[in-house]
Amino acid sequence: MPSRDELNFLRKNRKAIGGFKLTDTHGSYHPDSYYWSATMTEFEHAAWALRFSDGQFHGLTKTLVPWALRCVRSAGPVIKKARSAR
């Protein structure tokens, strides 16, 4: 599961990467499509989720919300390389 920074990197490069869910269960565009990060908030049982439509992070309770998850191997070196290229 990606960290908060890794997930934000994936969102910024989503068109090149592809395969991100931006629709609801009926196949319609859904502006509140979130992806979970592995980064916990200061609250128990809550983690940061990223809304892909606008890039906003929200701290949400993990046990109540069935949002999407995008697994990564490790985007750390890719993020560092992309940042140094700027």
ZADO-1210 file (C-alpha; in nm, 4 decimals, padded with zeros to 6 digits):
<atoms>
<atom x="00.0000" y="00.0000" z="00.0000" code="MET" pos="1"/>
<atom x="00.1468" y="00.3408" z="-00.0892" code="PRO" pos="2"/>
<atom x="00.2417" y="00.6036" z="00.1626" code="SER" pos="3"/>
<atom x="00.0689" y="00.9404" z="00.1437" code="ARG" pos="4"/>
<atom x="00.3548" y="01.0862" z="-00.0652" code="ASP" pos="5"/>
<atom x="00.3635" y="00.7840" z="-00.2968" code="GLU" pos="6"/>
<atom x="-00.0120" y="00.8025" z="-00.3494" code="LEU" pos="7"/>
<atom x="00.0073" y="01.1720" z="-00.4332" code="ASN" pos="8"/>
<atom x="00.2835" y="01.0939" z="-00.6852" code="PHE" pos="9"/>
<atom x="00.0615" y="00.8274" z="-00.8430" code="LEU" pos="10"/>
<atom x="-00.2267" y="01.0745" z="-00.8711" code="ARG" pos="11"/>
<atom x="-00.0079" y="01.3370" z="-01.0369" code="LYS" pos="12"/>
<atom x="00.1071" y="01.0751" z="-01.2902" code="ASN" pos="13"/>
<atom x="-00.2235" y="00.8856" z="-01.3214" code="ARG" pos="14"/>
<atom x="-00.2641" y="00.9422" z="-01.6951" code="LYS" pos="15"/>
<atom x="00.0777" y="00.7930" z="-01.7726" code="ALA" pos="16"/>
<atom x="00.0309" y="00.5066" z="-01.5238" code="ILE" pos="17"/>
<atom x="-00.3345" y="00.4276" z="-01.6018" code="GLY" pos="18"/>
<atom x="-00.5754" y="00.1846" z="-01.4406" code="GLY" pos="19"/>
<atom x="-00.7137" y="00.4092" z="-01.1668" code="PHE" pos="20"/>
<atom x="-01.0763" y="00.3783" z="-01.0669" code="LYS" pos="21"/>
<atom x="-01.2545" y="00.7094" z="-01.1074" code="LEU" pos="22"/>
<atom x="-01.6059" y="00.5697" z="-01.1380" code="THR" pos="23"/>
<atom x="-01.8748" y="00.4458" z="-00.9032" code="ASP" pos="24"/>
<atom x="-02.0090" y="00.0893" z="-00.8956" code="THR" pos="25"/>
<atom x="-02.2383" y="00.1665" z="-01.1929" code="HIS" pos="26"/>
<atom x="-01.9514" y="00.2810" z="-01.4155" code="GLY" pos="27"/>
<atom x="-02.0387" y="00.6499" z="-01.3962" code="SER" pos="28"/>
<atom x="-01.7742" y="00.9116" z="-01.3158" code="TYR" pos="29"/>
<atom x="-01.7656" y="00.9632" z="-00.9425" code="HIS" pos="30"/>
<atom x="-01.5971" y="01.2823" z="-00.8170" code="PRO" pos="31"/>
<atom x="-01.5420" y="01.1374" z="-00.4711" code="ASP" pos="32"/>
<atom x="-01.3299" y="00.8401" z="-00.5779" code="SER" pos="33"/>
<atom x="-01.0769" y="00.7915" z="-00.3001" code="TYR" pos="34"/>
<atom x="-00.7683" y="00.5730" z="-00.2683" code="TYR" pos="35"/>
<atom x="-00.6279" y="00.4668" z="00.0680" code="TRP" pos="36"/>
<atom x="-00.2740" y="00.5390" z="00.1796" code="SER" pos="37"/>
<atom x="-00.0741" y="00.3445" z="00.4379" code="ALA" pos="38"/>
<atom x="-00.0119" y="00.6657" z="00.6317" code="THR" pos="39"/>
<atom x="-00.2062" y="00.6739" z="00.9573" code="MET" pos="40"/>
<atom x="-00.3619" y="00.9886" z="01.1017" code="THR" pos="41"/>
<atom x="-00.3309" y="01.0874" z="01.4659" code="GLU" pos="42"/>
<atom x="-00.6649" y="00.9184" z="01.5344" code="PHE" pos="43"/>
<atom x="-00.7003" y="00.5501" z="01.6127" code="GLU" pos="44"/>
<atom x="-00.8198" y="00.3354" z="01.3182" code="HIS" pos="45"/>
<atom x="-00.7895" y="00.6241" z="01.0710" code="ALA" pos="46"/>
<atom x="-00.5651" y="00.6700" z="00.7698" code="ALA" pos="47"/>
<atom x="-00.5227" y="00.9274" z="00.4950" code="TRP" pos="48"/>
<atom x="-00.7258" y="00.8759" z="00.1792" code="ALA" pos="49"/>
<atom x="-00.6727" y="01.0757" z="-00.1392" code="LEU" pos="50"/>
<atom x="-00.9651" y="01.1934" z="-00.3520" code="ARG" pos="51"/>
<atom x="-00.8308" y="01.1551" z="-00.7044" code="PHE" pos="52"/>
<atom x="-01.0727" y="01.4053" z="-00.8602" code="SER" pos="53"/>
<atom x="-00.9121" y="01.7051" z="-00.6860" code="ASP" pos="54"/>
<atom x="-00.6046" y="01.5807" z="-00.4956" code="GLY" pos="55"/>
<atom x="-00.7478" y="01.6448" z="-00.1495" code="GLN" pos="56"/>
<atom x="-00.6384" y="01.4207" z="00.1388" code="PHE" pos="57"/>
<atom x="-00.8867" y="01.3336" z="00.4121" code="HIS" pos="58"/>
<atom x="-00.8299" y="01.1442" z="00.7357" code="GLY" pos="59"/>
<atom x="-01.0929" y="00.8709" z="00.7410" code="LEU" pos="60"/>
<atom x="-01.1874" y="00.5735" z="00.9546" code="THR" pos="61"/>
<atom x="-01.0562" y="00.2592" z="00.7856" code="LYS" pos="62"/>
<atom x="-01.3197" y="00.0229" z="00.9221" code="THR" pos="63"/>
<atom x="-01.6254" y="00.1998" z="00.7796" code="LEU" pos="64"/>
<atom x="-01.5374" y="00.2969" z="00.4240" code="VAL" pos="65"/>
<atom x="-01.4747" y="00.0509" z="00.1355" code="PRO" pos="66"/>
<atom x="-01.2640" y="00.2704" z="-00.0946" code="TRP" pos="67"/>
<atom x="-01.0177" y="00.1572" z="-00.3553" code="ALA" pos="68"/>
<atom x="-00.6633" y="00.0466" z="-00.2878" code="LEU" pos="69"/>
<atom x="-00.3709" y="00.0632" z="-00.5302" code="ARG" pos="70"/>
<atom x="-00.0761" y="-00.1555" z="-00.4371" code="CYS" pos="71"/>
<atom x="00.2787" y="-00.0444" z="-00.5152" code="VAL" pos="72"/>
<atom x="00.6142" y="-00.2167" z="-00.4880" code="ARG" pos="73"/>
<atom x="00.8011" y="00.0920" z="-00.3812" code="SER" pos="74"/>
<atom x="00.7683" y="00.4283" z="-00.5467" code="ALA" pos="75"/>
<atom x="01.0324" y="00.5843" z="-00.3203" code="GLY" pos="76"/>
<atom x="01.3205" y="00.5877" z="-00.5733" code="PRO" pos="77"/>
<atom x="01.0848" y="00.6962" z="-00.8533" code="VAL" pos="78"/>
<atom x="00.9552" y="00.9872" z="-00.6443" code="ILE" pos="79"/>
<atom x="01.3089" y="01.0992" z="-00.5539" code="LYS" pos="80"/>
<atom x="01.4168" y="01.0804" z="-00.9186" code="LYS" pos="81"/>
<atom x="01.1095" y="01.2755" z="-01.0359" code="ALA" pos="82"/>
<atom x="01.1635" y="01.5440" z="-00.7721" code="ARG" pos="83"/>
<atom x="01.5318" y="01.5848" z="-00.8590" code="SER" pos="84"/>
<atom x="01.4450" y="01.6224" z="-01.2292" code="ALA" pos="85"/>
<atom x="01.2363" y="01.9343" z="-01.1603" code="ARG" pos="86"/>
</atoms>
